[in-house]
Structures are given as structure tokens and as C-alpha cells.
Amino acid sequence: MFFSILRHSILGFLSLAFLFPFAWMILTSFKPENEIFSLHLSFFPENIALIKNYTQAFQQNPLMRFLLNGIIVTLGILIIQILIAYPCAYSLSKHNFKGKKLLLTTIICCLLIPMHVICVPLYMLMHSLNLLDSYTSLILPFSISVFGIFLIRQFINTIPNDLIYAAKIDGLSEFSIVWKIIFPLTTPALISFSIFSIVAHWNDYFWPLIVISTPELFTPTLGVATFKNNEAGSSYGALMAAATIVVIPLIILFLLLQKKFMQGIITTGIK
């Protein structure tokens, strides 16, 4: 009983510690400028400037354009990743071919390579193909996800082979088996991977900062940075309002899909 109370107390404290920056961001977006820069520290706003800050967030910079760019980039990356990762994962799970173990080992090793290590060769490749400062330069480098291949492959491993044999006896083609039987059963894994992918690329600041120079192509996180102006002065109320607007879609997405997300994560580690 004591350890149970202690465990829940520690988890509660840690959850508050992680939630505090988000709560501070949202409450700051409600404050007028004089309270934000006040020497008196106040967690809750004394006066509400919600309408002013959020209106300014859309007027000061093209925030809607930044959000649209984020949707185009994240969905473009996700669709291409699934189209490539899903057949690869199925082949690695349910087919035996020469070099399978070596290929799987290579995929696992690729999981250990951070994006920052290969950013210079990728930038040079985009430059040589004349693709810099475009949607293609934001999408193409992430079209193959080794994490997606591995995650979906682990989930497909939990599907009995007898189900596939029965489908072949019934006369189904390989394509029909993949898209009519395996695909619906792996929905939790696909949702889990989709959330990982969307969050990673929606929040990505490093790569867009390198390849994008046109403000009309700025992604949400890169667009939020434009609210900070060292010459004209930063409007932190509008900045926090913009940051809140950028974060809200991810929170809503996770709340809507959290059951499938947890199911995909838990089931992936069974086999």
C-alpha cells in the first residue's frame, strides 16, 4: 500500500512538472504585455488579453499559411512513409528470402543514426537536385522511415501465418491478402506510427531551418520563431498565442487516438 501511494505520488509530481511549461505557455497567451514583463511573478493573469493576443498572432504573421504548410508536409511525409514501409514490413515478416536477416539488421542499425549526422549529405543532395526551398526538400528526405518498417513489422509478426494460408487456399492474391486482411488488422500499429511521424515532423525545426528560406514555405515551428524580433521587439503575448495554436492540433490528435495508440504500442512488443 505504501509503495503504491509513493509510486502514484512520484508519477503525479512528474506529470505536473511536464505539464507546467504548457500551462505557463497557455496562461501567458492570456496576459497583456505589462503583466508578461512585470517584475511581480504571477502565474494566473490579472487581466485577460486573449482576444488581442490571438488576433495579433494571425495578423502579425501569416499563421494560417504556416499551419497549412505543416499539414501539407506532415501528411505528405506520412502517406509516402506508409506506402513504402507497409509492403517492406510485410515482406520482412511473412516472407523468407536471401539476405532477409542482413536487411533487418541494417534497418535496426539505421535506427541508431540521428538526423543531424546525415543532414550535410542530404543538404548537398537537395542542392544538387535543385530542390532547396520547396515542399519536396521538406518531404523527400523522410520518405523512407526505418522506424516505421520496424514497428509495423513487429506488429505483423503477431498475426498468425495460418490466416494467410487460409486466404491463399480461398484464392486470394498476395495483394488482396495484404490490403484486405493484413492492413485492417494492423490499424493500431499504423495509428501509433502515424502519431509518432506527425508529431516528429510537425515539431521539426532543424531541417526546415536549413532548407527553407522563403517565409511562405515556413512550417509551424519555424513560423513561430518569426514572432521573435530582436530589432522591433518581441510580442510575447502573440508569440505564446501562436505557440498554443501550433500545439493544440497535436493534443487533439492524441486525445482522439490514444486508445489505438496504446494498443499499437503494447501489441507491438508481444512477439
C-alpha positions as CSV (number, residue, x, y, z in Angstrom):
1,M,0.0,0.0,0.0
2,F,2.8,2.4,0.9
3,F,4.7,1.7,-2.3
4,S,1.6,2.2,-4.3
5,I,0.9,5.6,-2.8
6,L,4.6,6.5,-3.2
7,R,4.6,5.4,-6.9
8,H,1.4,7.4,-7.7
9,S,2.8,10.4,-5.8
10,I,6.0,10.4,-7.8
11,L,4.1,9.9,-11.1
12,G,1.7,12.8,-10.2
13,F,4.6,15.1,-9.4
14,L,6.4,14.2,-12.6
15,S,3.2,14.8,-14.7
16,L,2.8,18.2,-13.1
17,A,6.4,19.0,-13.9
18,F,5.9,18.1,-17.5
19,L,2.6,19.9,-17.8
20,F,3.9,23.1,-16.2
21,P,5.6,24.6,-19.3
22,F,2.4,24.0,-21.3
23,A,0.2,25.6,-18.6
24,W,2.6,28.6,-18.4
25,M,2.5,29.0,-22.2
26,I,-1.3,29.0,-22.4
27,L,-1.7,31.3,-19.4
28,T,0.9,33.7,-20.8
29,S,-1.0,33.9,-24.0
30,F,-3.9,35.3,-22.0
31,K,-1.8,38.1,-20.4
32,P,-1.4,41.7,-21.6
33,E,2.2,42.8,-22.3
34,N,2.6,44.8,-19.0
35,E,1.9,41.6,-17.0
36,I,4.2,39.5,-19.1
37,F,7.1,41.9,-18.4
38,S,6.1,42.7,-14.8
39,L,8.7,42.1,-12.1
40,H,5.9,40.7,-10.0
41,L,5.7,37.0,-10.8
42,S,2.1,35.9,-11.3
43,F,1.0,32.5,-12.6
44,F,-2.6,33.5,-13.4
45,P,-3.4,36.6,-15.4
46,E,-4.9,39.5,-13.6
47,N,-6.3,41.0,-16.8
48,I,-7.4,39.0,-19.8
49,A,-5.9,39.9,-23.2
50,L,-6.9,36.7,-25.0
51,I,-8.7,38.3,-28.0
52,K,-5.9,40.8,-28.5
53,N,-3.1,38.3,-28.4
54,Y,-4.7,35.7,-30.6
55,T,-5.9,38.3,-33.1
56,Q,-2.4,39.7,-33.2
57,A,-1.0,36.2,-33.7
58,F,-2.9,35.9,-37.0
59,Q,-2.3,39.5,-38.1
60,Q,1.4,39.9,-37.3
61,N,2.4,36.9,-39.4
62,P,0.7,34.5,-41.8
63,L,0.0,31.9,-39.1
64,M,-2.7,30.1,-41.2
65,R,-0.2,29.7,-44.0
66,F,2.3,28.2,-41.6
67,L,-0.3,25.7,-40.3
68,L,-1.3,24.8,-43.9
69,N,2.4,24.2,-44.7
70,G,2.6,22.0,-41.7
71,I,-0.4,19.9,-42.8
72,I,0.9,19.5,-46.3
73,V,4.4,18.5,-45.2
74,T,3.4,16.1,-42.4
75,L,0.6,14.4,-44.3
76,G,2.8,14.2,-47.4
77,I,5.6,12.5,-45.4
78,L,3.2,10.2,-43.6
79,I,1.4,8.9,-46.8
80,I,4.7,8.2,-48.6
81,Q,6.2,6.6,-45.5
82,I,3.2,4.2,-45.1
83,L,3.2,3.3,-48.8
84,I,6.9,2.3,-48.6
85,A,7.1,1.0,-45.0
86,Y,4.0,-1.3,-45.1
87,P,5.0,-3.6,-48.0
88,C,8.6,-3.7,-46.7
89,A,7.3,-4.6,-43.2
90,Y,5.0,-7.4,-44.6
91,S,7.8,-8.9,-46.7
92,L,10.2,-8.9,-43.8
93,S,7.6,-10.5,-41.5
94,K,5.9,-13.1,-43.7
95,H,8.3,-13.9,-46.5
96,N,11.7,-15.8,-46.4
97,F,14.3,-14.6,-48.9
98,K,18.0,-14.5,-49.2
99,G,19.6,-11.7,-47.2
100,K,16.5,-11.1,-45.0
101,K,18.4,-11.2,-41.7
102,L,21.1,-8.9,-43.1
103,L,18.4,-6.4,-44.3
104,L,16.6,-6.5,-41.0
105,T,19.9,-5.9,-39.2
106,T,20.7,-3.0,-41.5
107,I,17.2,-1.4,-40.7
108,I,17.8,-1.8,-36.9
109,C,21.3,-0.2,-37.3
110,C,19.7,2.7,-39.2
111,L,17.5,3.4,-36.2
112,L,20.7,4.4,-34.4
113,I,21.7,7.1,-36.9
114,P,20.4,10.6,-35.8
115,M,19.1,13.0,-38.4
116,H,21.9,15.6,-37.5
117,V,24.6,13.1,-38.7
118,I,23.4,12.9,-42.3
119,C,22.0,16.5,-42.6
120,V,25.0,17.7,-44.6
121,P,24.9,14.9,-47.3
122,L,21.1,15.4,-47.5
123,Y,21.5,19.1,-48.0
124,M,24.1,18.6,-50.7
125,L,21.8,16.1,-52.4
126,M,18.9,18.6,-52.3
127,H,21.2,21.3,-53.6
128,S,22.5,19.2,-56.5
129,L,18.9,18.3,-57.5
130,N,17.9,21.9,-57.3
131,L,15.2,21.1,-54.7
132,L,16.0,23.5,-51.9
133,D,13.4,25.9,-50.7
134,S,10.4,23.7,-51.8
135,Y,7.9,21.3,-50.3
136,T,9.9,18.5,-51.9
137,S,13.0,19.3,-49.9
138,L,10.9,19.0,-46.7
139,I,9.2,15.7,-47.7
140,L,11.7,13.7,-49.7
141,P,14.4,13.1,-47.1
142,F,11.9,11.5,-44.8
143,S,10.0,9.4,-47.3
144,I,11.6,6.1,-46.0
145,S,11.1,5.5,-42.3
146,V,13.2,2.6,-40.9
147,F,11.3,3.1,-37.6
148,G,8.0,2.7,-39.4
149,I,9.2,-0.5,-41.2
150,F,10.4,-2.0,-37.9
151,L,7.3,-1.0,-35.9
152,I,4.8,-2.3,-38.5
153,R,6.9,-5.5,-39.0
154,Q,6.8,-6.2,-35.3
155,F,3.0,-5.9,-35.3
156,I,2.6,-8.1,-38.3
157,N,4.6,-10.8,-36.6
158,T,1.7,-11.2,-34.1
159,I,-0.7,-12.2,-36.9
160,P,-0.9,-16.0,-37.3
161,N,0.5,-17.4,-40.5
162,D,-2.5,-19.8,-40.7
163,L,-4.7,-16.8,-41.5
164,I,-2.6,-16.1,-44.6
165,Y,-2.5,-19.8,-45.6
166,A,-6.3,-19.9,-45.4
167,A,-6.6,-16.8,-47.5
168,K,-4.4,-18.3,-50.2
169,I,-6.4,-21.5,-50.2
170,D,-9.5,-19.4,-50.8
171,G,-7.8,-18.0,-53.9
172,L,-6.8,-14.5,-52.7
173,S,-3.8,-12.9,-54.4
174,E,-0.8,-11.6,-52.4
175,F,-2.1,-8.0,-53.0
176,S,-5.6,-8.9,-51.7
177,I,-4.1,-10.6,-48.6
178,V,-2.0,-7.5,-47.8
179,W,-4.7,-4.9,-48.3
180,K,-7.9,-6.8,-47.4
181,I,-6.7,-8.9,-44.4
182,I,-3.4,-7.7,-43.0
183,F,-4.0,-4.0,-43.4
184,P,-7.2,-3.8,-41.3
185,L,-5.6,-6.0,-38.6
186,T,-2.6,-3.6,-38.3
187,T,-4.6,-0.4,-37.9
188,P,-3.4,0.1,-34.3
189,A,0.3,-0.1,-35.4
190,L,-0.4,2.3,-38.3
191,I,-2.1,4.8,-36.0
192,S,0.8,4.6,-33.5
193,F,3.3,5.2,-36.2
194,S,1.2,8.0,-37.7
195,I,1.2,9.8,-34.3
196,F,4.9,9.4,-34.0
197,S,5.5,10.7,-37.5
198,I,3.1,13.6,-37.4
199,V,4.4,14.8,-34.0
200,A,8.1,14.5,-35.1
201,H,7.7,16.4,-38.4
202,W,5.1,18.9,-37.2
203,N,7.6,19.9,-34.4
204,D,10.7,19.7,-36.6
205,Y,12.6,22.9,-36.5
206,F,16.1,21.8,-37.5
207,W,15.6,20.6,-41.1
208,P,13.2,23.3,-42.3
209,L,15.6,25.9,-40.9
210,I,18.3,24.6,-43.2
211,V,16.4,24.1,-46.4
212,I,13.7,26.8,-46.4
213,S,14.4,30.5,-46.8
214,T,11.0,31.7,-48.3
215,P,8.6,32.8,-45.5
216,E,5.6,31.4,-47.5
217,L,7.0,27.9,-47.0
218,F,7.7,28.1,-43.3
219,T,6.4,25.2,-41.2
220,P,4.6,25.9,-37.9
221,T,7.6,25.7,-35.6
222,L,9.7,27.8,-38.0
223,G,6.8,30.3,-38.3
224,V,6.5,30.7,-34.6
225,A,10.1,31.8,-34.4
226,T,9.3,34.7,-36.7
227,F,7.3,36.3,-33.9
228,K,10.5,37.0,-32.0
229,N,12.1,40.1,-33.4
230,N,15.3,41.4,-31.8
231,E,15.1,44.8,-33.7
232,A,11.4,45.7,-33.4
233,G,10.9,43.9,-30.0
234,S,9.2,40.7,-29.4
235,S,5.5,40.4,-28.8
236,Y,5.4,37.6,-26.3
237,G,1.7,37.6,-26.0
238,A,1.2,36.9,-29.7
239,L,4.2,34.5,-29.7
240,M,2.7,32.4,-26.9
241,A,-0.7,32.5,-28.6
242,A,0.9,31.3,-31.8
243,A,2.7,28.5,-29.9
244,T,-0.5,27.4,-28.3
245,I,-2.3,27.3,-31.6
246,V,0.5,25.2,-33.1
247,V,0.4,22.7,-30.2
248,I,-3.4,22.3,-29.9
249,P,-3.8,20.1,-33.1
250,L,-1.3,17.6,-31.7
251,I,-3.1,17.4,-28.4
252,I,-6.4,16.9,-30.0
253,L,-5.0,14.2,-32.3
254,F,-3.5,12.3,-29.4
255,L,-6.7,12.5,-27.3
256,L,-8.8,11.2,-30.2
257,L,-6.5,8.3,-31.0
258,Q,-4.9,7.5,-27.6
259,K,-6.7,4.1,-27.2
260,K,-5.5,2.8,-30.6
261,F,-2.1,4.4,-30.0
262,M,-1.6,2.5,-26.7
263,Q,-3.0,-0.7,-28.3
264,G,-0.5,-0.5,-31.1
265,I,2.5,0.2,-28.7
266,I,1.5,-2.7,-26.3
267,T,0.8,-5.3,-29.0
268,T,3.9,-4.5,-31.0
269,G,6.1,-5.8,-28.2
270,I,4.3,-9.1,-27.7
271,K,6.3,-11.0,-30.3
